[in-house]
Amino acid sequence: MVSIPDRLHALITSRPTETAGHMQIEIPKELVEQGTVAPGEVYQIAVLPTKTKDAADDTSSSPAEGPEPPVNEGEIRTVTIDTLGDQGDGITRIERGYVVIVPDAEPDEEVTVEIDTVQSNVAFASVVERSK
């Protein structure tokens, strides 16, 4: 079993392509828009084989197999806001680097939130209590 560190920012499935003698892996634009990945920054990338040869070819409507989001809608969590996103929303990361966006929260603020919406790579939450 592979150990996944808490500092993981994203987990994607991608097929490398060869360009001018180099192999390239595309990163979804949503990761840049969410602030998970910043152009010009340096990241460590782990390359793991998929369970089947055709896993990256799956075009069904179900999301790519991978770890389930570490939260559920309606769940209450206490988090510390890491940074602000482009729209001014608070952003925090929880298990495996999973991103939670919290409107009306400030960096370094500890808040109790309710998870409103869960997607495969991001959740949206509302503040229910602010730490004094």
C-alpha positions as MATLAB code, in Angstrom:
seq = 'MVSIPDRLHALITSRPTETAGHMQIEIPKELVEQGTVAPGEVYQIAVLPTKTKDAADDTSSSPAEGPEPPVNEGEIRTVTIDTLGDQGDGITRIERGYVVIVPDAEPDEEVTVEIDTVQSNVAFASVVERSK';
ca = [
       0.000    0.000    0.000;
       1.273    3.466   -0.889;
       1.467    6.025    1.927;
      -0.154    9.334    0.923;
       1.204   12.367    2.795;
      -1.152   15.057    4.165;
       0.663   17.677    2.081;
      -0.634   16.135   -1.171;
      -2.223   18.944   -3.238;
      -3.938   16.885   -5.919;
      -4.325   13.392   -7.297;
      -5.068   13.094  -11.003;
      -5.091   10.393  -13.661;
      -3.320   11.321  -16.874;
      -1.735    9.632  -19.852;
       1.755   11.010  -20.637;
       2.272   12.313  -24.167;
       5.575   12.607  -25.991;
       6.554   16.024  -27.334;
       9.980   16.833  -28.771;
      11.619   13.923  -26.979;
      10.020   14.707  -23.586;
       7.095   13.090  -21.821;
       4.404   15.523  -20.614;
       1.544   15.086  -18.175;
      -1.361   17.520  -18.439;
      -2.792   19.072  -15.288;
      -6.491   20.012  -15.368;
      -7.060   23.781  -15.613;
      -9.458   23.532  -12.628;
      -6.473   22.861  -10.338;
      -4.943   26.184  -11.388;
      -8.273   28.030  -11.079;
      -8.773   26.625   -7.548;
      -5.291   27.654   -6.476;
      -4.159   24.053   -5.969;
      -1.429   24.479   -8.595;
       0.311   27.764   -9.454;
       2.071   28.289  -12.799;
       5.822   28.707  -12.381;
       5.970   26.842   -9.049;
       7.898   23.580   -8.672;
       6.056   20.438   -7.567;
       7.102   16.887   -6.795;
       5.231   14.391   -8.943;
       4.878   10.693   -8.164;
       4.134    8.357  -11.052;
       2.022    5.358  -10.085;
       0.775    2.687  -12.474;
      -2.972    2.220  -12.788;
      -4.612   -1.108  -11.923;
      -5.547   -1.722  -15.560;
      -4.007   -0.664  -18.850;
      -7.201    1.089  -19.969;
      -8.029    3.015  -16.775;
      -7.143    6.361  -18.388;
      -9.376    5.487  -21.378;
     -12.546    5.235  -19.268;
     -14.995    7.681  -20.817;
     -18.022    6.653  -18.779;
     -19.938    9.254  -16.816;
     -18.544    8.051  -13.490;
     -15.478    9.873  -12.152;
     -12.058    8.279  -12.454;
     -11.440    5.760   -9.739;
      -9.422    7.182   -6.944;
      -9.745    7.923   -3.302;
     -13.147    9.109   -2.177;
     -13.347   12.687   -0.878;
     -12.467   12.716    2.839;
     -15.680   14.628    3.737;
     -19.430   14.232    3.284;
     -22.153   16.822    2.785;
     -23.507   17.967    6.152;
     -20.315   17.030    8.004;
     -19.054   19.505   10.615;
     -15.296   20.169   10.751;
     -12.996   22.590   12.568;
     -10.305   23.834   10.178;
      -7.654   26.527    9.957;
      -7.766   28.638    6.794;
      -4.474   28.466    4.864;
      -4.886   31.175    2.253;
      -7.355   33.197    0.181;
      -8.465   32.193   -3.304;
      -8.750   34.518   -6.288;
     -12.361   35.398   -5.355;
     -11.413   36.132   -1.731;
     -12.734   32.873   -0.288;
     -10.806   31.075    2.439;
      -9.025   27.915    1.357;
      -7.903   25.073    3.570;
      -6.577   21.599    2.874;
      -7.518   18.549    4.876;
      -6.579   14.885    4.503;
      -4.511   14.046    1.399;
      -4.426   17.726    0.443;
      -8.148   17.795   -0.345;
      -9.261   21.416   -0.818;
     -12.146   22.976    1.113;
     -13.304   26.464    0.089;
     -14.849   28.573    2.853;
     -16.389   31.979    1.965;
     -16.035   34.772    4.539;
     -12.975   33.260    6.232;
      -9.481   34.735    6.610;
      -5.991   33.161    6.545;
      -4.910   31.661    9.896;
      -8.512   31.855   11.178;
      -9.801   28.724   12.896;
     -13.446   28.101   12.006;
     -16.004   25.376   12.434;
     -17.645   24.702    9.082;
     -20.463   22.635    7.649;
     -19.648   20.926    4.356;
     -22.286   22.081    1.836;
     -21.134   20.561   -1.458;
     -18.635   17.768   -2.133;
     -16.957   17.222   -5.495;
     -14.195   14.778   -6.388;
     -11.402   17.330   -5.885;
     -12.935   20.163   -3.815;
     -15.630   20.833   -1.216;
     -17.487   24.040   -0.378;
     -18.356   24.837    3.242;
     -20.128   27.482    5.313;
     -18.855   28.911    8.600;
     -21.020   27.821   11.545;
     -18.741   29.087   14.315;
     -15.617   31.218   14.605;
     -12.993   30.527   17.270;
     -12.530   33.385   19.706;
];
